[in-house]
């Protein structure tokens, strides 16, 4: 028999281990479908068995891939995969309580897709491992546990408020939530309070960064290793750009107030040829649109300086002279995503709800720990959106080998979700909530 004091029960743990065993790697990372549909169905079936209803389950329509906000990388992968791209990434909405207006709705968001990389699934000594353990299958199951506990503790809630759970695809791999969270928000699955489950180290964020990605591409002429002088060496060009960015652009962006990640570089793997084609990816995080514009300008400047410096440094080289002279003509900088909104919202009434639940806002000294997630799509003047969840992206090794979360942390998070739902219910019984409804 289950301990009535335990929210995250053995049944929740068993379901989590089953979810972790399902490969839900984002097609954005692999270019092929994974078993996201199976995982969403399993999550829905489990939730229904616990008293939830399924409000929505379906693949997004092709129209979600139109618009300037859709990253180039999303368009490219979708074009290669055809209809299988969206079909393999359905979104799910679960409901507890009856249908209510947004003013009486609290929404929790989690993502079912994961990054690539195998992490063995196990639970040993109270530690759960597996890809998605902390980001975000583990916290997602804990969300269900917390809502269940709130509904048991205060049965009146079922007739007074609506609790929605968004389980989305399209969070990882640079998809930026355009066919996941944004698609569901556009359909109206949003609340007065929206909690995006992400590892947030014990505090909630109501402001966070958004990322922008630059791609430096070389489209030149390759050559054999017996005549390296005949090639336009993409490896050398991209290395020069990456070095200039590391030396100067990283500092520029830090002064602007953003963050830089010099990410993947690829030309080829063989030893016996000069590669004429290749690409370098650089990712930036910003918290204001002014920062985003300044980062764009700095990147363009440092890119031009890198190619000019290469042309000067290697102009007299017997082997790389052709590379130096052609570098500007065969190299281009493009933005895979940019100018997306940031999360930046405030709501004293909802902050009081969170405070009553024992959850504090990130102190100013730790504001730099904010990170990019899909929460930006759920903010509106009459809605409050925050990022809050158990664990740490760094400490719990999200996106890395050995990803894990403690069962105790999932239990604690379930209790916090329970408290949020209960305190939101209290708010909706107050006169302040009636004023909210009249103003929305």
C-alpha positions as CSV (number, residue, x, y, z in Angstrom):
1,X,0.0,0.0,0.0
2,X,1.3,3.5,-0.9
3,X,2.2,5.9,1.9
4,X,-0.5,8.6,1.7
5,X,2.2,11.2,2.6
6,X,4.2,10.3,-0.6
7,X,3.3,12.2,-3.7
8,X,5.8,10.7,-6.1
9,X,4.7,7.1,-5.6
10,X,6.3,3.9,-6.9
11,X,3.7,4.0,-9.7
12,X,5.0,7.4,-10.8
13,X,8.6,6.1,-10.6
14,X,7.7,3.0,-12.6
15,X,6.0,5.1,-15.3
16,X,9.0,7.4,-15.4
17,X,11.4,4.6,-16.0
18,X,9.2,3.4,-18.8
19,X,9.2,6.8,-20.4
20,X,13.0,7.1,-20.1
21,X,13.2,3.8,-22.0
22,X,11.4,5.3,-25.0
23,X,13.7,7.1,-27.4
24,X,12.3,10.6,-27.8
25,X,15.3,12.2,-29.4
26,X,14.3,15.3,-31.3
27,X,14.4,14.9,-35.1
28,X,16.1,18.3,-35.1
29,X,19.2,16.4,-33.8
30,X,19.0,13.2,-35.9
31,X,17.0,14.0,-39.0
32,X,14.9,10.9,-38.5
33,X,11.7,10.2,-36.5
34,X,11.9,8.9,-33.0
35,X,9.2,7.3,-30.7
36,X,7.8,10.6,-29.4
37,X,4.3,9.6,-30.4
38,X,4.6,6.4,-28.3
39,X,5.9,8.4,-25.3
40,X,3.1,10.9,-25.6
41,X,0.5,8.2,-25.7
42,X,2.0,6.4,-22.7
43,X,2.1,9.6,-20.8
44,X,-1.5,10.3,-21.7
45,X,-2.7,6.8,-20.7
46,X,-0.9,7.0,-17.4
47,X,-2.4,10.4,-16.7
48,X,-5.9,9.3,-17.6
49,X,-5.5,6.4,-15.2
50,X,-4.8,8.9,-12.5
51,X,-7.9,11.0,-13.1
52,X,-6.8,13.4,-15.8
53,X,-8.6,13.9,-19.1
54,X,-7.0,14.3,-22.5
55,X,-7.8,17.7,-23.9
56,X,-5.7,17.5,-27.0
57,X,-3.3,15.1,-28.8
58,X,-2.1,15.7,-32.3
59,X,0.7,16.6,-34.6
60,X,1.0,20.3,-35.5
61,X,-0.2,21.4,-38.9
62,X,2.2,22.5,-41.6
63,X,1.2,26.2,-41.1
64,X,3.2,26.3,-37.9
65,X,6.4,26.2,-40.0
66,X,5.5,29.5,-41.8
67,X,6.5,32.9,-40.5
68,X,9.8,34.8,-39.9
69,X,10.0,33.4,-36.3
70,X,10.6,29.8,-37.6
71,X,14.4,29.0,-37.4
72,X,16.1,28.2,-40.7
73,X,17.3,25.0,-39.2
74,X,13.7,23.9,-38.6
75,X,12.8,24.6,-42.2
76,X,15.8,22.6,-43.4
77,X,15.1,19.5,-41.4
78,X,11.4,19.6,-42.2
79,X,12.2,19.9,-45.9
80,X,14.5,16.8,-45.7
81,X,12.0,14.7,-43.7
82,X,8.8,15.8,-45.4
83,X,5.5,15.0,-43.7
84,X,7.3,12.7,-41.2
85,X,8.8,15.7,-39.5
86,X,5.7,17.1,-37.9
87,X,3.8,13.7,-37.8
88,X,6.5,12.3,-35.6
89,X,6.2,15.1,-33.0
90,X,2.7,15.3,-31.6
91,X,1.8,17.6,-28.8
92,X,-0.4,16.6,-25.8
93,X,-2.6,18.6,-23.4
94,X,-4.0,17.0,-20.3
95,X,-6.6,18.5,-18.0
96,X,-7.5,18.2,-14.4
97,X,-10.7,19.9,-13.2
98,X,-13.4,21.3,-15.5
99,X,-13.1,23.6,-18.4
100,X,-12.6,27.1,-17.1
101,X,-11.6,30.5,-18.6
102,X,-7.9,31.4,-18.6
103,X,-8.3,33.6,-15.5
104,X,-9.1,30.4,-13.6
105,X,-6.5,28.2,-15.3
106,X,-3.0,27.3,-14.2
107,X,-0.9,25.6,-16.8
108,X,2.2,23.5,-16.5
109,X,4.5,22.9,-19.4
110,X,7.0,20.1,-20.0
111,X,8.7,18.8,-23.1
112,X,8.8,15.1,-24.1
113,X,11.6,15.4,-26.7
114,X,15.2,15.0,-25.6
115,X,18.7,15.6,-27.0
116,X,20.6,12.8,-28.6
117,X,22.9,10.5,-26.6
118,X,22.2,7.3,-24.8
119,X,22.1,7.3,-21.0
120,X,21.4,3.9,-19.3
121,X,18.0,3.9,-17.6
122,X,18.1,2.9,-14.0
123,X,17.1,3.7,-10.5
124,X,19.7,2.9,-7.9
125,X,20.0,4.2,-4.3
126,X,17.3,6.8,-5.0
127,X,19.0,8.2,-8.2
128,X,17.2,8.0,-11.5
129,X,19.4,8.0,-14.7
130,X,18.4,8.2,-18.3
131,X,18.1,10.7,-21.1
132,X,15.4,13.0,-20.0
133,X,15.7,12.2,-16.3
134,X,16.0,15.9,-15.3
135,X,15.2,17.4,-18.7
136,X,12.2,16.9,-18.6
137,X,10.5,13.6,-18.3
138,X,11.3,13.2,-14.6
139,X,9.9,16.6,-13.6
140,X,7.0,16.0,-16.0
141,X,5.8,12.9,-14.1
142,X,6.3,14.8,-10.9
143,X,3.9,17.5,-12.2
144,X,1.2,14.9,-12.6
145,X,1.9,13.7,-9.0
146,X,1.6,17.1,-7.6
147,X,-1.6,18.0,-9.4
148,X,-3.1,14.6,-8.2
149,X,-2.2,15.4,-4.6
150,X,-3.8,18.9,-4.8
151,X,-7.0,17.5,-6.2
152,X,-7.2,14.9,-3.5
153,X,-6.5,17.4,-0.7
154,X,-9.1,19.9,-1.9
155,X,-11.8,18.2,-4.0
156,X,-13.5,21.7,-4.5
157,X,-10.7,22.5,-7.0
158,X,-12.2,20.3,-9.6
159,X,-15.3,22.5,-9.9
160,X,-13.5,25.8,-9.4
161,X,-10.3,25.8,-11.5
162,X,-8.7,24.2,-14.5
163,X,-5.2,22.7,-14.5
164,X,-3.6,22.1,-17.8
165,X,-0.5,20.1,-18.6
166,X,1.2,20.8,-21.9
167,X,3.6,18.0,-23.0
168,X,5.3,19.3,-26.1
169,X,7.7,18.2,-28.7
170,X,10.0,20.7,-30.5
171,X,11.8,22.1,-27.5
172,X,15.2,20.6,-28.1
173,X,17.6,20.9,-31.1
174,X,17.0,24.6,-31.7
175,X,13.3,24.2,-32.6
176,X,12.6,27.0,-30.1
177,X,9.1,25.7,-29.4
178,X,7.6,27.1,-32.7
179,X,5.7,23.9,-33.4
180,X,5.3,22.8,-29.8
181,X,4.6,25.3,-27.1
182,X,3.8,28.2,-29.4
183,X,1.3,26.0,-31.4
184,X,-0.5,25.0,-28.2
185,X,-0.6,28.6,-26.8
186,X,-2.0,29.8,-30.1
187,X,-4.8,27.1,-29.7
188,X,-5.6,28.7,-26.4
189,X,-4.1,26.1,-24.0
190,X,-2.8,28.8,-21.6
191,X,-3.6,30.0,-18.1
192,X,-3.5,33.0,-15.8
193,X,-0.4,31.4,-14.3
194,X,1.9,29.3,-16.6
195,X,4.8,27.3,-15.0
196,X,7.4,25.9,-17.4
197,X,9.2,23.0,-15.8
198,X,12.9,23.4,-16.3
199,X,15.8,22.8,-13.8
200,X,16.0,26.2,-12.1
201,X,18.0,25.6,-9.0
202,X,15.4,26.4,-6.4
203,X,14.0,29.7,-7.6
204,X,11.6,30.7,-10.4
205,X,12.5,33.0,-13.3
206,X,10.0,35.4,-14.8
207,X,12.7,36.8,-17.1
208,X,14.9,34.7,-19.2
209,X,17.2,34.8,-22.3
210,X,16.4,33.8,-25.8
211,X,19.0,32.4,-28.2
212,X,20.1,33.3,-31.7
213,X,22.3,31.2,-33.9
214,X,24.8,32.2,-36.6
215,X,26.1,29.8,-39.2
216,X,29.3,30.5,-41.1
217,X,29.4,28.4,-44.3
218,X,32.1,27.8,-46.8
219,X,31.2,26.7,-50.3
220,X,34.5,26.4,-52.1
221,X,36.5,24.0,-54.2
222,X,38.2,21.0,-52.6
223,X,41.4,19.3,-53.7
224,X,43.5,16.2,-53.3
225,X,46.2,16.0,-50.6
226,X,48.7,15.8,-53.5
227,X,47.7,19.3,-54.6
228,X,46.5,21.2,-51.5
229,X,47.4,24.5,-53.1
230,X,44.5,24.0,-55.6
231,X,41.9,23.9,-52.9
232,X,40.0,26.5,-51.0
233,X,40.5,25.1,-47.6
234,X,37.3,25.3,-45.6
235,X,39.0,23.9,-42.5
236,X,41.5,26.8,-42.4
237,X,38.8,29.4,-43.1
238,X,36.5,28.3,-40.4
239,X,39.3,27.8,-37.9
240,X,40.3,31.4,-38.6
241,X,36.7,32.6,-38.0
242,X,36.3,30.5,-34.9
243,X,39.6,31.9,-33.5
244,X,38.6,35.5,-34.1
245,X,35.3,34.9,-32.5
246,X,36.9,33.2,-29.5
247,X,39.4,36.0,-29.1
248,X,37.2,39.1,-29.7
249,X,33.5,38.3,-30.2
250,X,33.1,36.5,-26.9
251,X,34.4,39.6,-25.1
252,X,32.2,41.8,-27.2
253,X,29.1,39.8,-26.4
254,X,30.0,39.8,-22.7
255,X,30.2,43.6,-22.6
256,X,26.8,43.7,-24.4
257,X,25.3,41.5,-21.7
258,X,24.9,38.3,-23.6
259,X,26.5,34.9,-23.7
260,X,28.4,33.1,-26.5
261,X,28.8,29.4,-27.3
262,X,31.2,28.6,-30.1
263,X,29.6,25.3,-31.0
264,X,30.1,22.8,-33.9
265,X,32.5,23.0,-36.7
266,X,32.6,20.5,-39.5
267,X,34.4,20.0,-42.8
268,X,35.3,16.3,-43.0
269,X,37.0,13.3,-41.4
270,X,39.5,12.1,-44.0
271,X,43.2,12.8,-44.0
272,X,43.9,12.8,-47.7
273,X,41.9,15.7,-49.1
274,X,41.3,19.4,-48.8
275,X,37.7,20.1,-47.9
276,X,36.2,23.0,-49.8
277,X,32.9,22.9,-47.9
278,X,32.1,23.2,-44.2
279,X,30.2,25.1,-41.5
280,X,30.7,26.6,-38.1
281,X,27.8,27.2,-35.7
282,X,27.8,29.9,-33.0
283,X,25.0,30.4,-30.5
284,X,24.2,33.5,-28.5
285,X,21.9,34.2,-25.6
286,X,20.4,37.7,-25.0
287,X,17.8,39.1,-22.6
288,X,16.7,42.2,-24.5
289,X,16.1,43.0,-28.1
290,X,18.7,45.8,-27.8
291,X,21.3,43.2,-26.9
292,X,20.2,41.0,-29.8
293,X,20.8,43.8,-32.3
294,X,24.1,44.7,-30.8
295,X,25.2,41.0,-30.9
296,X,24.3,40.8,-34.6
297,X,26.3,43.9,-35.4
298,X,29.4,42.7,-33.5
299,X,29.2,39.3,-35.1
300,X,29.1,40.8,-38.6
301,X,32.1,43.0,-37.8
302,X,34.2,40.2,-36.3
303,X,33.3,38.0,-39.2
304,X,34.6,40.5,-41.7
305,X,37.7,41.1,-39.7
306,X,38.4,37.4,-39.6
307,X,38.3,37.0,-43.3
308,X,40.4,40.2,-43.9
309,X,43.0,38.9,-41.4
310,X,43.2,35.6,-43.1
311,X,43.7,37.2,-46.5
312,X,46.6,39.2,-45.1
313,X,48.2,36.5,-43.0
314,X,48.2,33.9,-45.8
315,X,48.6,36.0,-48.9
316,X,52.1,34.8,-49.6
317,X,51.5,31.2,-48.7
318,X,52.4,28.7,-51.5
319,X,49.9,26.1,-50.1
320,X,47.1,28.4,-48.8
321,X,47.4,31.4,-51.0
322,X,44.3,30.4,-53.0
323,X,42.4,29.9,-49.8
324,X,43.3,33.4,-48.6
325,X,42.4,35.1,-51.9
326,X,39.0,33.3,-52.2
327,X,38.0,33.3,-48.6
328,X,35.7,36.3,-48.8
329,X,34.0,35.1,-52.0
330,X,33.3,31.5,-50.8
331,X,32.3,32.2,-47.1
332,X,29.0,33.6,-45.9
333,X,27.4,34.4,-42.5
334,X,23.7,33.7,-42.1
335,X,21.4,33.7,-39.1
336,X,19.5,30.4,-38.5
337,X,17.4,32.2,-35.9
338,X,17.4,35.7,-34.5
339,X,15.1,38.4,-33.1
340,X,12.9,36.1,-31.2
341,X,11.1,37.5,-28.1
342,X,12.5,37.1,-24.6
343,X,10.6,36.2,-21.5
344,X,10.1,39.4,-19.5
345,X,6.9,39.7,-17.5
346,X,5.7,40.7,-14.0
347,X,2.5,40.1,-12.0
348,X,2.3,40.9,-8.3
349,X,-0.9,38.8,-7.7
350,X,0.7,35.7,-9.2
351,X,4.0,36.3,-7.5
352,X,2.0,36.3,-4.2
353,X,0.5,32.9,-5.2
354,X,4.0,31.5,-5.8
355,X,5.2,33.1,-2.5
356,X,2.3,31.5,-0.6
357,X,3.4,28.2,-2.2
358,X,6.8,28.7,-0.7
359,X,8.5,29.4,-4.1
360,X,10.8,32.4,-4.4
361,X,11.8,34.5,-7.3
362,X,15.5,34.3,-8.4
363,X,17.4,37.0,-6.5
364,X,19.1,39.7,-8.6
365,X,22.6,38.2,-7.8
366,X,21.6,35.0,-9.6
367,X,19.8,36.5,-12.5
368,X,22.6,35.5,-14.8
369,X,21.6,31.9,-14.4
370,X,18.5,32.5,-16.5
371,X,18.4,30.4,-19.7
372,X,16.5,30.1,-22.9
373,X,13.3,28.0,-23.1
374,X,9.9,28.0,-24.7
375,X,8.3,30.1,-21.9
376,X,8.6,33.2,-24.0
377,X,5.6,32.1,-26.1
378,X,3.2,32.1,-23.2
379,X,3.6,35.6,-21.9
380,X,0.9,38.2,-22.4
381,X,-0.1,41.3,-20.4
382,X,-2.9,39.3,-18.8
383,X,-0.9,36.1,-18.2
384,X,2.1,35.4,-16.0
385,X,4.7,33.0,-17.1
386,X,7.6,31.6,-15.1
387,X,10.3,29.0,-15.3
388,X,10.6,26.7,-12.4
389,X,11.6,23.1,-11.8
390,X,13.9,20.7,-9.8
391,X,17.6,20.2,-10.2
392,X,20.2,22.0,-12.2
393,X,21.1,21.9,-15.9
394,X,24.7,21.8,-15.0
395,X,24.8,19.7,-11.8
396,X,22.3,17.1,-13.0
397,X,24.2,16.8,-16.4
398,X,21.3,17.7,-18.7
399,X,22.4,17.2,-22.3
400,X,25.4,15.3,-21.1
401,X,26.5,11.8,-20.2
402,X,25.2,10.5,-16.9
403,X,22.0,12.7,-16.8
404,X,20.3,12.0,-13.5
405,X,17.8,13.2,-10.9
406,X,17.1,12.2,-7.3
407,X,13.7,10.7,-6.4
408,X,13.8,13.0,-3.4
409,X,14.0,16.0,-5.7
410,X,11.0,14.7,-7.7
411,X,9.0,14.2,-4.5
412,X,9.9,17.8,-3.4
413,X,8.9,19.2,-6.8
414,X,5.6,17.3,-6.7
415,X,4.8,18.9,-3.3
416,X,5.7,22.3,-4.7
417,X,3.3,21.7,-7.7
418,X,0.7,20.7,-5.2
419,X,1.2,23.9,-3.3
420,X,1.0,26.0,-6.4
421,X,-2.3,24.5,-7.4
422,X,-3.8,24.8,-3.9
423,X,-2.6,28.4,-3.6
424,X,-3.9,29.2,-7.1
425,X,-7.3,27.8,-6.0
426,X,-7.2,30.0,-3.0
427,X,-6.5,33.0,-5.2
428,X,-9.5,32.1,-7.4
429,X,-11.8,32.1,-4.4
430,X,-10.7,35.7,-3.5
431,X,-12.2,39.0,-4.6
432,X,-8.9,39.7,-6.4
433,X,-9.6,36.8,-8.8
434,X,-13.0,38.3,-9.6
435,X,-11.4,41.5,-10.6
436,X,-8.9,39.6,-12.7
437,X,-11.8,37.9,-14.6
438,X,-13.5,41.2,-15.2
439,X,-10.4,42.8,-16.6
440,X,-9.5,39.9,-19.0
